[in-house]
C-alpha cells in the first residue's frame, strides 16, 4: 500500500466503509427479534462461516493450480480441456460448498435460546 496514490487509499477506505455499513444494516435487520445469546451465536457462526468460505476458496484455487501444473507438464495438449472441465467442476463444487456453509449459518441465526 506504500506506492498507492492518496485517491487509491481513499477508494479502498470508502469501499471498506460501505461494505461494513451494509453488513451492519443487514446484521441489525437479522438481530431485531433475536435475544442476546442468539445474536452472539449467530455472529460467531457468521464469522466462522466467512473464514471457512475464504479458506475453501483458497484451497480450491491451489488445487486447481496444482492440476494445471500437472497437466501442463505431462499433457500440454489437454490444458484447454482441463480449464473447461476442471474449471467447471471447481466452480460448481465451490458454489455448492458455499450453499451448505451459509445454510448452516442461516440455521445458527434461527436458533433461539431460552
VMD Tcl script that draws the C-alpha trace (Angstrom):
set ca {
  {0.00 0.00 0.00}
  {3.03 2.28 0.14}
  {3.11 3.02 -3.57}
  {-0.61 3.83 -3.81}
  {-1.80 7.35 -4.50}
  {-3.98 9.14 -1.94}
  {-7.01 8.73 -4.22}
  {-6.48 4.95 -4.25}
  {-6.20 4.93 -0.45}
  {-9.44 6.90 -0.26}
  {-11.14 4.46 -2.62}
  {-10.07 1.44 -0.52}
  {-11.23 3.11 2.71}
  {-14.54 4.08 1.10}
  {-15.12 0.52 -0.12}
  {-14.34 -0.96 3.29}
  {-16.65 1.56 4.99}
  {-19.55 0.87 2.62}
  {-19.17 -2.91 2.96}
  {-19.07 -2.54 6.75}
  {-22.11 -0.28 6.72}
  {-24.13 -2.66 4.56}
  {-23.09 -5.57 6.79}
  {-24.15 -3.70 9.93}
  {-27.54 -2.82 8.44}
  {-28.02 -6.46 7.40}
  {-26.97 -7.66 10.86}
  {-29.32 -5.17 12.54}
  {-32.20 -6.47 10.43}
  {-31.38 -10.06 11.43}
  {-30.94 -9.37 15.13}
  {-34.03 -7.19 15.51}
  {-36.03 -10.03 17.07}
  {-33.10 -12.07 18.42}
  {-32.10 -12.22 22.05}
  {-28.52 -11.69 23.19}
  {-27.43 -15.35 23.05}
  {-28.88 -15.83 19.57}
  {-27.09 -12.70 18.35}
  {-23.76 -13.89 19.82}
  {-24.21 -17.42 18.46}
  {-25.24 -16.16 15.02}
  {-22.39 -13.63 14.95}
  {-19.79 -16.26 15.78}
  {-21.33 -18.64 13.23}
  {-21.18 -15.88 10.60}
  {-17.51 -15.17 11.28}
  {-16.66 -18.89 11.20}
  {-18.69 -19.31 8.00}
  {-16.90 -16.39 6.36}
  {-13.47 -17.73 7.36}
  {-14.38 -21.22 6.17}
  {-15.64 -19.77 2.86}
  {-12.41 -17.87 2.28}
  {-10.32 -20.88 3.27}
  {-12.22 -23.22 0.97}
  {-11.82 -20.76 -1.90}
  {-8.04 -20.59 -1.31}
  {-7.80 -24.40 -1.19}
  {-9.88 -24.75 -4.37}
  {-7.64 -22.28 -6.23}
  {-4.49 -24.03 -5.00}
  {-5.80 -27.45 -6.07}
  {-6.84 -26.09 -9.47}
  {-3.37 -24.56 -9.93}
  {-1.75 -27.84 -8.91}
  {-3.84 -29.70 -11.50}
  {-2.94 -27.08 -14.12}
  {0.78 -27.53 -13.47}
  {0.40 -31.33 -13.68}
  {-1.47 -31.23 -17.00}
  {0.87 -28.58 -18.42}
  {3.94 -30.73 -17.68}
  {2.51 -34.16 -18.61}
  {-0.19 -33.45 -21.20}
  {0.26 -29.96 -22.70}
  {-2.47 -30.52 -25.29}
  {-5.03 -31.25 -22.58}
  {-4.69 -27.90 -20.81}
  {-7.67 -26.23 -22.58}
  {-9.88 -29.23 -21.77}
  {-8.65 -29.13 -18.16}
  {-9.58 -25.46 -17.93}
  {-13.06 -26.16 -19.31}
  {-13.91 -29.29 -17.35}
  {-11.72 -28.80 -14.28}
  {-12.77 -25.18 -14.05}
  {-16.45 -26.06 -14.27}
  {-16.12 -28.77 -11.62}
  {-14.17 -26.42 -9.35}
  {-16.71 -23.61 -9.71}
  {-19.72 -25.85 -9.09}
  {-18.08 -27.65 -6.16}
  {-17.17 -24.33 -4.54}
  {-20.68 -22.97 -5.17}
  {-22.35 -25.98 -3.58}
  {-19.95 -25.83 -0.62}
  {-20.86 -22.15 -0.11}
  {-24.56 -23.03 -0.17}
  {-24.00 -25.65 2.54}
  {-21.85 -23.33 4.66}
  {-24.35 -20.47 4.58}
  {-27.26 -22.85 5.15}
  {-25.57 -23.77 8.44}
  {-25.06 -20.08 9.24}
  {-28.72 -19.36 8.50}
  {-29.73 -22.19 10.84}
  {-27.42 -20.78 13.52}
  {-29.28 -17.47 13.30}
  {-32.60 -19.31 13.56}
  {-31.56 -20.97 16.83}
  {-33.45 -19.49 19.75}
  {-32.04 -19.72 23.26}
  {-34.37 -19.53 26.26}
}
mol new
graphics top color blue
foreach p $ca { graphics top sphere $p radius 0.5 }
foreach p [lrange $ca 0 end-1] q [lrange $ca 1 end] { graphics top cylinder $p $q radius 0.2 }
display resetview
